[in-house]
């Protein structure tokens, strides 16, 4: 009854490995069968809830890191653009005027 991940699949297609759930399910399988099915189901449910909480934490960490990465990337682009405008202000004004003219003509 214990879940065993298939080690032959490549990493992209392999399901998530949930060590805490695997440990809990293995412990449940080792118990004597005199405990009721309800108790086993509750143990499995508790293990799954713990694993979902852990995965939620991991997802929040990934989202936070992604946000920081996107923020630093946009800041780098903005700084690069500012540097180019400072280096060639007349060219920047000419480009802005041309874009404004084209945008105005399409309206």
PLY file of the C-alpha trace (Angstrom):
ply
format ascii 1.0
element vertex 107
property float x
property float y
property float z
element edge 106
property int vertex1
property int vertex2
end_header
0.00 0.00 0.00
2.99 2.34 0.45
3.73 4.70 -2.43
7.02 4.01 -4.15
8.15 6.55 -6.79
9.28 5.11 -10.10
13.00 5.83 -10.32
13.10 4.95 -14.04
11.05 7.98 -15.14
12.88 11.16 -16.05
12.71 14.05 -13.58
10.20 16.10 -15.58
7.55 13.37 -15.67
8.15 11.92 -12.21
5.49 12.74 -9.60
6.49 14.75 -6.55
8.39 12.73 -3.99
6.78 13.23 -0.61
9.13 11.78 2.00
6.99 12.69 5.03
3.89 11.14 3.52
5.86 8.06 2.48
7.19 7.67 6.02
3.73 8.08 7.56
2.17 5.62 5.15
4.96 3.12 5.76
4.37 3.42 9.51
0.66 2.88 9.00
1.34 -0.23 6.90
3.55 -1.69 9.67
0.84 -1.38 12.35
-1.08 -4.47 13.38
-4.36 -4.90 11.53
-6.44 -4.75 14.74
-6.78 -0.97 14.41
-9.91 0.11 12.57
-10.02 1.34 9.01
-11.14 4.75 10.32
-7.94 5.13 12.32
-5.84 4.21 9.31
-7.72 6.67 7.13
-7.26 9.42 9.72
-3.53 8.71 9.91
-3.24 8.88 6.14
-5.27 12.08 6.07
-3.04 13.64 8.72
0.08 12.72 6.79
-1.37 14.15 3.59
-2.33 17.39 5.35
1.21 17.75 6.69
2.63 17.20 3.22
0.23 19.74 1.68
1.32 22.29 4.30
4.97 21.62 3.45
4.28 21.95 -0.27
2.37 25.21 0.33
5.40 26.57 2.18
7.65 25.58 -0.72
5.33 27.21 -3.25
5.32 30.45 -1.24
9.12 30.44 -1.15
9.27 29.92 -4.93
6.75 32.73 -5.51
8.72 35.07 -3.28
11.97 34.27 -5.05
10.31 34.75 -8.45
8.97 38.13 -7.40
12.43 39.25 -6.22
13.99 38.02 -9.47
11.42 39.84 -11.62
11.85 43.00 -9.59
15.64 42.95 -9.92
15.34 42.24 -13.66
13.00 45.18 -14.25
15.27 47.43 -12.17
18.26 46.40 -14.30
16.34 47.16 -17.53
15.26 50.55 -16.20
18.83 51.43 -15.17
20.14 50.36 -18.59
17.53 52.52 -20.31
18.39 55.49 -18.11
22.09 55.07 -18.92
21.37 54.98 -22.66
19.20 58.11 -22.44
21.90 59.95 -20.49
24.54 58.89 -23.02
22.50 60.02 -26.08
19.74 62.43 -24.99
19.05 63.82 -28.49
18.58 60.37 -29.97
16.22 59.49 -27.11
14.15 62.64 -27.76
14.03 61.88 -31.50
12.87 58.30 -30.86
10.22 59.49 -28.39
8.99 62.11 -30.89
8.78 59.55 -33.70
6.87 57.09 -31.50
4.52 59.88 -30.39
3.89 60.92 -34.00
3.13 57.33 -35.10
0.89 56.75 -32.08
-0.94 60.02 -32.77
-1.48 59.10 -36.42
-3.09 55.79 -35.48
-5.62 57.46 -33.16
0 1
1 2
2 3
3 4
4 5
5 6
6 7
7 8
8 9
9 10
10 11
11 12
12 13
13 14
14 15
15 16
16 17
17 18
18 19
19 20
20 21
21 22
22 23
23 24
24 25
25 26
26 27
27 28
28 29
29 30
30 31
31 32
32 33
33 34
34 35
35 36
36 37
37 38
38 39
39 40
40 41
41 42
42 43
43 44
44 45
45 46
46 47
47 48
48 49
49 50
50 51
51 52
52 53
53 54
54 55
55 56
56 57
57 58
58 59
59 60
60 61
61 62
62 63
63 64
64 65
65 66
66 67
67 68
68 69
69 70
70 71
71 72
72 73
73 74
74 75
75 76
76 77
77 78
78 79
79 80
80 81
81 82
82 83
83 84
84 85
85 86
86 87
87 88
88 89
89 90
90 91
91 92
92 93
93 94
94 95
95 96
96 97
97 98
98 99
99 100
100 101
101 102
102 103
103 104
104 105
105 106
